[in-house]
Amino acid sequence: MKMKVAIYTRVSTEGQNFENQLNQLTDFCKKNNWKDYIIYKEVVSGKEGNRPEFKKMFKDASQKKFDMILVWALDRFTREGVDKVWKYIKELNYYGVEFRSFKEPFLNTDNKLVKDMLLSIMGVLAEQERIRISERTKARLDTYKKQINSKGYFISKTGNKIKHLGKPSISKKTKEQIISFHKEGKSYRDICREVYYWTKGRNKKYVSMGLVHKVIKEFNGGNS
């Protein structure tokens, strides 16, 4: 069977290079007689979910442009946590695309039994991670509430910065973009990849799946 492979390489800074990863991965492809491969590479933190090449690779995966994603190691694929890894691999599984790590063959999903076990174990770990994050968030909020004023602001420990407690609000324009894409028939995931807003700190923030669901539900009169 002819195997089409997507090679994904990533470094965090411009000072690093792709050569070590790329050379080993292309050699690995040659040894397995995988002559048909596409290379995706980018310079960006692995903790960042909105990576252009990463997003393009998943879009190509949904269109079955390759049969497998090959990475040098899991931390080159993502450093967003177990929950994200689990969701990404589940999404690839849905597209019928295998996942392989050159340095961590125990993560390979080309074997159905291993894949099912891996997804089950990662699902449990992801749930535990979500619980820990929820507990840490609640603990922080409990601390903040003790310092909050009548307008919903609190003073940081340094005493010279005022921060707002709670989720940032989005503009009417952003909501209209979400609804417009929804009318065009775009999926929630595609909307999340295209619509963004600017926070008060002038940071670019893409809309979350939950926010998209909420806006569309309100637009549909309570029906998502």
Summary of the structure (lengths in Angstrom):
residues: 224
radius of gyration: 20.8
end to end distance: 42.0
largest distance: 66.5
contacts: 578
relative contact order: 0.08
helix: 49%
strand: 16%
